[in-house]
Amino acid sequence: MSLPLHFLRPAAQGFAVGLLLAIAGCGVSSKPESAAVPPPAPAELKTEAVTQPESIRADRAMAKRNVGAAPMASYAPMPAGETYPQGYRDEQREQYQTLADNPIHSVAEAPVSTFSADVDTGAYANVRRLLNQGRLPPEGAVRLEEMVNYFPYDYALPTDGSPFGVTTELAASPWNPHTRLLRIGIKASDRAVAELAPANLVFLVDVSGSMDRREGLPLVKSTLKLLVDQLREQDRVSLVVYAGESRVVLEPTSGREKAKIRSAIDQLTAGGSTAGASGIELAYQQAQQAFIPKGINRVLLATDGDFNVGISDFDRLKQMAVDKRKTGVSLTTLGFGVDNYNEHLMEQLADAGDGNYAYIDNLREARKVLVDQLGSTLAVVAKNVKLQVEFNPTQVSEYRLLGYENRALKREDFSNDKVDAGEIGAGHTVTALYEIVPTGEKGWLEPLRYGKANAAVSEKSGELAMLRVRYQLPEGGNSRLIERPITDSAKPASDDLRFAAAVAAFSQQLKEGRYTGEFSLKDTEALARGARGEDRFGLRSEFVQLVELAQSLRTTTASNPTVTERRIE
């Protein structure tokens, strides 16, 4: 399948296929780094190495066969009094929520699409980790909007006093000659760290046995130290840890006492079961104790999400975060770890806690989240941000929203200020993509024999849709509304749109790819390679390499399906 000419540019030289195959075969070791205790033999790494009742072993085995099914109760808790052995690995217990793709809508029947803004990026870093381990990700790990929003885009800044600017763009779809891609971009004004309000931060760290690995507690400690370097005198930091029980390691301490804070972090060691809920409760207590009126009050939870003692009911944990956000304390989740990682819990807790979710797979990602993007991670410039698009049926016959499946809202929710929605931090960008079918083009749906045409709709030339953005200021009050018509344009697609389209295509291809037709991973690679632009931080070039790696893994898996956990069909 060929790409539209305006989407393609000459491809740069790809990196060596031999290197890709070597990476695909190697994976990443998760053995503990400690030299004092040698790693256990492979047989000792199995779940059965822990003495457990037969029923619990059966439940864990069932969980392994249902990776991606995602309910919190799909694995059994560690019995009271038992702990994980040194170097314990519980294979294939990662938890994901698998959602069906957004459906195709007929504009004549459902002209309005409404959803909540999302600035999480954890799915991309987690997918990167899985690919670099030589594994194709489970479908539930791939959330298209988080993949697309991982990358910076050149959107217009606000000029009218609102907290963010709004950009739209339209171009031909690279994977379907009959459809077009509509991109909606939001860009908040950035703030330097020195301009941020005083911050009251509580580091909540999982020090259970499941974090006793290189990708766990050692990476957490290095990550938090990066944030400590950014603290100011007016900031306060507390440190709470949890394993079998929870305790306060560091009472609220001024940001000027960096040595004291680093020393407290250095003392952390891992071991024991995971009473996560009690840790969250204690962290919120510390946040309330040092609460700063009109400041930033936030708990930063660093964990693999493997709660197995105390409250582990998913809905109760989410409700706890919802209740606490009403007191003015938000929750950011930083995901760590492998094999038993509960991504479903981490993403949903952050949403419920009015915070954001990031997955930290290496120190470079930690620096991106907690140094380069600290303002957007901590400082909210608009809350309850909702987007609504009304399509003109004289110009558009069908549409589908790419991603945001767990952010969908009812039409009436848009004007209801009591309905919670997403938060946007300083410097954050939000990107949403719609695939639309212009009137007269072949769509996905069969026409209705008895459909009614809406004679009252606007037939303004070139107006495809009306975009509405509703938001509240951080201090609350009535919501405010931004309205902007979306018009047709003959301009060629920008690098930003072409690259976002490549990421969207890749996200769909990692799942079932039902709407991308014959558009292949090789086509995605060519599209992304030609749209890298300046690529100041090298993130787009890294994405191209991940697409190449996925191609190699698919080829390897096609010849030997047992090599990875899941094939791309």
Beta strands, then each sheet from edge to edge (+ up, - down):
strand 1: 105-106
strand 2: 112-116
strand 3: 164-172
strand 4: 180-188
strand 5: 199-206
strand 6: 236-242
strand 7: 246-254
strand 8: 296-303
strand 9: 330-335
strand 10: 357-359
strand 11: 380-391
strand 12: 396-402
strand 13: 422-425
strand 14: 429-438
strand 15: 463-473
strand 16: 476-487
sheet 1: 1+ 12- 14+ 4- 3+
sheet 2: 2+ 11- 13+
sheet 3: 2+ 11- 15+ 16-
sheet 4: 7+ 6- 5- 8- 9- 10-
end
